[in-house]
Amino acid sequence: MNELALVTGATGQQGGAVAARLLADGRPARALTRDPASAKAQRLAEAGAEVIAGDLEDQAAVAEATRGAHAVFLVHPGPLAPGQDELQAGKNVVDAALHAGVTHVVYSSALGVETLVEHGLQQAKLDTENYLRASGLSATILRPSSFMENYFNPLFGLRDGALRTAVLPHVRQQYIALDDIAALTALAFADPDRFRGKAFDLAGDALTPPEVAAAISHATGRDVPYVQLSIAELAKINERFARGYELLNSITEPIADVELVRDLHPGLLTFEAWLAHKGAAGIKELLS
């Protein structure tokens, strides 16, 4: 447990949760971020992380960050960093991990990545998965569903006192809490033999939009109705997101096996449990 873990994207949602979990478990963490002066980076430093600056497209910076690390958590923001070559960034981390003698890599990809690629989305994530497998590194691939924490961001639907989404009312969308991605990463680092060579679709719950709105209403004490947006409306805001919601609306069966994930991690949070744990407090602030 004293072996150093490098966490990429450490000031993002997944990387931040992973770094915090590793530090809480007593494992040294090196946090790689493009902005070490940010408030999130400073909080990680205060918690005991070694915070270093670096861009995943900078091969020399990635090699330096990986030196001395025994484990690596690799994540890329994808469309949230449109100016960056996601595949090259992934290759840089894999190559550096191989050179540094890293004992295990956890890569965070995307739920249903093969289907996404068929619809012109997330090609770089699938290519990174394949590059990691071909490298021969001991590795685990996590494919998370939508983050429960996305509801802290108005872009994902909670605004003007309602849940406004292009997800159809009968579609059961899958969700995972960031803390559970972090917990599964920590488990893979602690017991690589159990997780080596495997890919896991991750979800802790599956709900329709009306069920999400009802759960939020109950947890916050606020009436939060569900308002369906049209795909055409969403496309005016973001064409890529619109394609993603079109695909989501076409999926008839959940992709991730929640009970399989719970077998791996018995503390897996349902949406209701996440709201009670932290979600309701954050959403109340947003609704206010």
N, C-alpha and C positions, 0 to 999 in steps of 0.2 A: 504493500500500500504506500510505501515511500517513494515509489518510482514516479518520475516526472511525466505528466501528460500535457501535450500541447493541444490547446483548444483554438481552432480558427474561428473567425467570425465572433469573437468573444464578447463584443458589445452588441451583437444582434440578439434576436429572441432565443434561438436554440443554443448558440454558443454561450450566451450569458447564463442560461439555466444550467448547462453542463458544467461550466467553470464553477459556478456557485455550489453545485452538488458535490463536485470533486473536493473542493476546499472544505465543505462541511463534513465530508467523510475523512478528512485528514490527509488527503492526497495532494502533493504539490502540483500546482497548475501553472502553466505558462500561457498567458492570454495574448493572442496575436490580434491586433486591431489596426486599422488605418488611422485611428484617432485616439492615441493614448491619453490625450488631455481631456477627453469627454467625461461627463459625470459618471457614466456607466463604468468606464475604465478605471476611474478613480475609486469607485466603490469596490471593484474587484481587487485593486491594489490594497485598499484598507483591509479587505478580508484575507489578504495574504498571497494573492496571485502575483506572479512576475509578469508585469505588463510590458509588452514590447511592440514597437511600431513595425508595420509591414503590410505590403499589398501582395495578394496571392499570385498576381501576375509577375511579380519580381522574383525571379528564380533565386538570386543571391540572398534576398531577405528571407525567403521560405527555407532555404538550406540552413541559414543561420538560426532561424527559429526552431528548426527541427533537431539541431545538434544537441545530443544529450537526452532527448526525449525517448521514453520507452513506449508511450502510447500516443495516438493522435486522434482527435475528433475533427473530421473534415465536414464542413458545411459551406454552401455558397448561396447567396441570396437570389441568384438567378435573375428573373426579370426586374427585381428591385435594384440591380446593378447593371443596367442595360449597356453601359459602355465597356464592360469587362468581358473578356473571353472566358466563359465559365469552364469549358473543357480544358483549356490550357492551364487555368488556375488549378483544376483538379489534378492534372498531370504533374504540375510542379510539386504539389504536396506529396503525391504518391512517389515520385522519383526521389524526393528528398528523404521521405520515410524509409525507402529502400536503402539509400546510401547511408543513412544514419543508424541502421540496424534496429529500427522500431519494431517492437514485438507484436503490436496489435493496432489496427486502424478501425475506427468506426466511421462510416460514411453515411450522412443523412441525405437520402435521395427524395423520392416523391411517391406517394401512394398511387398504385396503378400506373407506374411509369411507362410500361409497354403500351398500354392503351392510349396514354397521353401522346406518346410519340406518333402513333397511328393517326392522330388528329393534329399533327404539326406542333405539338407542345413538348417541352422538356427533353429534347434530343440530347442536350449536353449532359443531363443527369444520367441517362441510360449509357451514354458513351463513357462517362466517368466510372460508372459501375463496372463496365466491361474492362476498362483499362486497369482498374484496381484488381479485378479478378486475375487478369493476365499477368500482373506483376509478381504473383507468387507470395505477396505479403499475407500474413495472418490478418483476416479482416471480417467485419460484420457490416451488413448493409441494413439500415433502418429506413423504412419508407413511411413517414408520418402522414396522417390525414390532416385535415384543417385544424389549426390550433384553436383551442378554446379561448386563448388569450387574444385572438384576432378581434374579439368583440370589444376589446378596449380601444380599438381604432375605428372611428366613424366610417372609414372607407369600406369596412366589411359589413355595414348595414345598420348599426345602431345610431340613428340620428333623428332629430326632431321628434323624440319621444316614441319612436316606433322601430321595429325591425323591418328594414326595407331591403329586400333581397330578390335576386332573379331566380332563386331556387323555387321550383314549383311546390305547391303546398303538400303534395303526396310524396315528395322525394325525401328519402331518409339519408341525410348527410352524416358522414362519420367525422368524429372529432377526437383529438388527443390533447392532453394537457402538457405544457412544456416541461413541467416537473417530471412527468412520466418518461418523456424522451431522455431527460437527464438521468433518471434512475436506471433505465435500460442501458444507457451508455456506460454508466458506472458498473453495472453488472457484467457487461461484456469485457470491460477492462479487468475486472477482478477475477473473472472465470473465462478466459478466452477459449479454452478447450470446449466449453459448452456452446459457445456462440460462433466459433470459427467457421468460415465458409457458408454462412447462412444469411438469408435476407428475410426480414420480417416486415409485413404490412402492419402499421400501428394504428389502433383506434381504441378508445376507452368507452365510447358510446356512439349511438346512431339515432338521430332525431330528425323529425320533419320541422320545417320552419315554424308552424303553429305550436309545436311542442317546445321548441326553443323559446319562443316568445312567452309561452305560458310559464315555463320554468323561471325565466328571468323576472317575469311579473311577480311570481310567488316569492322569489328570493329577495327581491328589492322592495316589495310593497308598492310598486308602481305599476300602473296599467300600461303594458307595452304591447300594442297590437302588431300583427304581422301584415305588412303591406307588400304585395308582389310587384316587382319591377319587371318590365319587359326586357328581353334580351336586346332589342333595338335601343332602348334607353341606355342600357349599360354600355353598349358598343360606342355610343357617343362620348362616353367618359374614357373607356379603355377597351380597345378591340380585343386584346389578348385575354383580358378577364372575361369578356363576353363569350369568347370561344370556350374558355374553361367552364363557364356556367352552362353552356349548351351541352357540353360533354357530361357534366355532373347530372343534368336533368335527364340524360339518356340512360344512365346506369340504373338497372332494375334490381340488382342484388348487391349488398355491401361487399366490399373487397376484402377488408381486414377481418380476421376472425378474432373478435374481442376476447372470447374465452381462452384462446390460445395465448394471447398477449397477457391475460390475467394469470395464467399458469406460470409464465415466466416472471411476472411481477405482480404478486398478490395485492399490492397497494394501489393498483391501477384505479384512477379516478373516473367515475361517471361524471356527466355534465352537472348533475345535481350536487354531487360531492364537491366538485370544483367550485361551484357557485358558493357553497357554504365555506369552503376553505379560503378562497381569496377572490373569486370572480364577482360576487355580488357587491363587495366593497368598491372594487374598481369600476364596475358598471354604474353604480350609483353616482360616482363622481362624473362620469361621462353624461349621464342623463340629466344631471344638474346643470 
